[in-house]
Amino acid sequence: MSKLKTPTKRNKLTAIFGTGAILLITGISLWLYTNSIIQTHEQLLSNSNLTLEEKWRYEGSLQWWKTARITTYDPIAVTLITIGLVAILYTILYAIVQPQ
């Protein structure tokens, strides 16, 4: 009977580890994406060839992205990264603590 439970536990641990890795990658990707958008807007604003309307549009977009990053994207990214790390650490610690 114990042999039947072992593969099931391994499958569950593999699923938890995989989910944690996906959440971790998603959180990091979200954080990097928002930062790259903001950096792109800042670089475009430093371009002196922009018309006044284009400059206003990029400034407005930059302000929106900065606000959205602080209020929405960073908290979501931090939450995803934290949950992913906890899931990965749980599987590692469970594998270390459990006798073979």
Secondary structure, 3 states (H helix, E strand, C coil): CHHHHHHHHHHHHHHHHHHHHHHHHHHHHHHHHHHHHHHHHHHHHCCCCCCHHHHHHHHHHHHHHHHHHHHHHHHHHHHHHHHHHHHHHHHHHHHHHCCC
